[in-house]
């Protein structure tokens, strides 16, 4: 594909890696209908949407396919595992060429499945009575330092 019609969007060699991974199109048992769009064109349209970040409805008319056709085929290929296997094939090819160094790797949590029913945060157990007395419990006592009814400060402790 690198030298073909879609070389401006699909890098050299990517189509050759993807072609064997794409599932065969279903044949309608009753026959008829419009002929299927070539997989190469659909692949280029999907790559365009994924790389550019545009919405499916903004797919340029130069591809000659509808947005629903491109999106439907993207979903079919996604369910068939095409994109994961294509990623692995590209990584193997880069590794064979010595272009990957895996001595330092980062695992992104977006790629790790969160298990349902994970442990929720557990409350700390009660450890007993607090050492700090409550002021509300000793309002009527005058000998308590935290009491609101304690005697006013004396001249030695008052600021002045």
C-alpha positions as CSV (number, residue, x, y, z in Angstrom):
1,X,0.0,0.0,0.0
2,X,2.9,2.3,0.5
3,X,3.1,3.0,-3.2
4,X,-0.6,2.8,-3.8
5,X,-3.5,5.1,-3.6
6,X,-3.5,5.5,0.1
7,X,0.2,5.9,0.7
8,X,-0.4,9.4,2.1
9,X,-2.2,8.0,5.1
10,X,-1.0,4.4,5.6
11,X,2.7,3.9,6.2
12,X,4.8,1.6,4.0
13,X,4.4,-2.0,5.0
14,X,1.4,-1.5,7.3
15,X,-1.1,-2.9,4.9
16,X,1.0,-5.9,4.2
17,X,1.1,-6.7,7.9
18,X,-2.7,-6.1,8.3
19,X,-3.9,-7.9,5.2
20,X,-3.6,-11.5,6.6
21,X,-5.2,-10.4,9.9
22,X,-8.4,-9.0,8.4
23,X,-11.3,-11.6,8.5
24,X,-12.9,-12.6,5.2
25,X,-16.0,-10.7,4.3
26,X,-19.3,-12.5,4.6
27,X,-21.0,-13.5,1.4
28,X,-24.7,-12.9,1.3
29,X,-26.5,-16.3,0.8
30,X,-29.3,-14.6,-1.3
31,X,-26.7,-12.9,-3.5
32,X,-27.2,-9.4,-4.9
33,X,-26.6,-6.2,-3.0
34,X,-23.8,-3.7,-3.6
35,X,-20.3,-5.1,-3.9
36,X,-18.1,-4.9,-0.8
37,X,-15.8,-1.9,-0.5
38,X,-12.2,-3.1,-0.8
39,X,-10.6,-3.8,2.5
40,X,-7.6,-1.7,1.6
41,X,-9.8,1.4,1.2
42,X,-11.6,0.7,4.5
43,X,-8.3,0.1,6.3
44,X,-7.1,3.5,5.0
45,X,-10.3,5.3,6.1
46,X,-10.1,3.7,9.5
47,X,-6.5,4.7,9.9
48,X,-7.3,8.2,8.8
49,X,-10.0,8.5,11.5
50,X,-7.8,7.0,14.2
51,X,-4.7,9.1,13.4
52,X,-6.5,12.4,12.7
53,X,-8.9,12.1,15.6
54,X,-11.8,13.3,13.5
55,X,-15.3,12.0,14.1
56,X,-16.6,9.2,11.9
57,X,-19.2,11.7,10.4
58,X,-16.3,13.9,9.3
59,X,-14.7,11.2,7.1
60,X,-13.6,12.9,3.9
61,X,-15.5,11.9,0.7
62,X,-12.2,11.0,-1.0
63,X,-12.4,7.5,0.5
64,X,-15.7,6.9,-1.4
65,X,-17.4,5.1,1.6
66,X,-20.0,6.1,4.1
67,X,-19.2,6.8,7.7
68,X,-21.5,4.0,8.8
69,X,-19.7,1.5,6.6
70,X,-16.3,2.5,7.9
71,X,-17.5,2.5,11.5
72,X,-19.3,-0.9,11.1
73,X,-16.2,-2.5,9.6
74,X,-14.0,-0.9,12.4
75,X,-16.3,-2.6,15.0
76,X,-16.2,-5.9,13.2
77,X,-12.4,-5.9,13.0
78,X,-12.2,-4.7,16.6
79,X,-14.3,-7.7,17.8
80,X,-12.2,-10.0,15.7
81,X,-9.0,-8.7,17.4
82,X,-7.4,-7.2,14.3
83,X,-6.0,-4.2,16.1
84,X,-4.3,-6.1,18.9
85,X,-2.8,-8.6,16.6
86,X,-1.6,-5.8,14.2
87,X,0.0,-4.1,17.2
88,X,1.8,-7.3,18.1
89,X,2.9,-7.8,14.5
90,X,4.4,-4.3,14.3
91,X,6.2,-4.8,17.7
92,X,7.6,-8.1,16.5
93,X,8.8,-6.5,13.2
94,X,10.5,-3.6,15.1
95,X,12.0,-6.1,17.6
96,X,13.4,-8.1,14.7
97,X,15.0,-5.0,13.3
98,X,16.5,-4.2,16.7
99,X,14.5,-0.9,17.0
100,X,12.9,-1.6,20.4
101,X,14.6,-1.5,23.8
102,X,12.5,-3.0,26.5
103,X,15.0,-2.5,29.3
104,X,12.7,0.3,30.5
105,X,9.0,-0.2,30.2
106,X,6.0,1.6,31.7
107,X,2.7,-0.1,32.3
108,X,-0.2,2.2,31.9
109,X,-3.2,1.5,34.1
110,X,-5.5,2.1,31.2
111,X,-4.4,-1.3,29.9
112,X,-4.9,-3.2,33.1
113,X,-8.4,-4.6,33.7
114,X,-10.0,-3.5,36.9
115,X,-11.6,-6.5,38.6
116,X,-15.2,-6.1,39.8
117,X,-15.8,-6.3,43.5
118,X,-12.4,-5.0,44.4
119,X,-11.8,-4.3,48.1
120,X,-13.4,-1.1,49.2
121,X,-11.6,1.2,51.7
122,X,-11.9,-0.3,55.2
123,X,-12.5,2.0,58.0
124,X,-9.9,2.1,60.7
125,X,-11.0,0.2,63.8
126,X,-11.9,2.1,66.9
127,X,-9.0,2.3,69.2
128,X,-10.6,3.3,72.5
129,X,-11.4,6.5,74.3
130,X,-9.6,9.7,73.3
131,X,-7.1,11.2,75.7
132,X,-8.4,14.7,74.9
133,X,-11.5,15.4,77.1
134,X,-14.6,16.8,75.4
135,X,-15.4,20.4,76.5
136,X,-19.1,19.6,76.3
137,X,-18.8,16.9,78.9
138,X,-17.3,19.2,81.6
139,X,-19.1,22.6,81.3
140,X,-20.1,22.8,84.9
141,X,-16.7,21.8,86.3
142,X,-14.5,24.7,87.2
143,X,-11.3,22.7,87.7
144,X,-11.2,21.4,84.0
145,X,-8.8,23.3,81.7
146,X,-11.1,22.8,78.7
147,X,-14.2,23.8,80.5
148,X,-16.1,26.9,79.3
149,X,-16.9,27.6,83.0
150,X,-13.3,27.6,84.2
151,X,-12.3,30.7,86.1
152,X,-10.9,33.7,84.2
153,X,-7.2,34.0,83.8
154,X,-5.3,35.5,86.7
155,X,-3.0,38.5,86.4
156,X,0.1,36.3,86.2
157,X,-1.3,34.4,83.2
158,X,-3.1,37.3,81.5
159,X,-1.6,39.2,78.7
160,X,-1.2,42.7,79.5
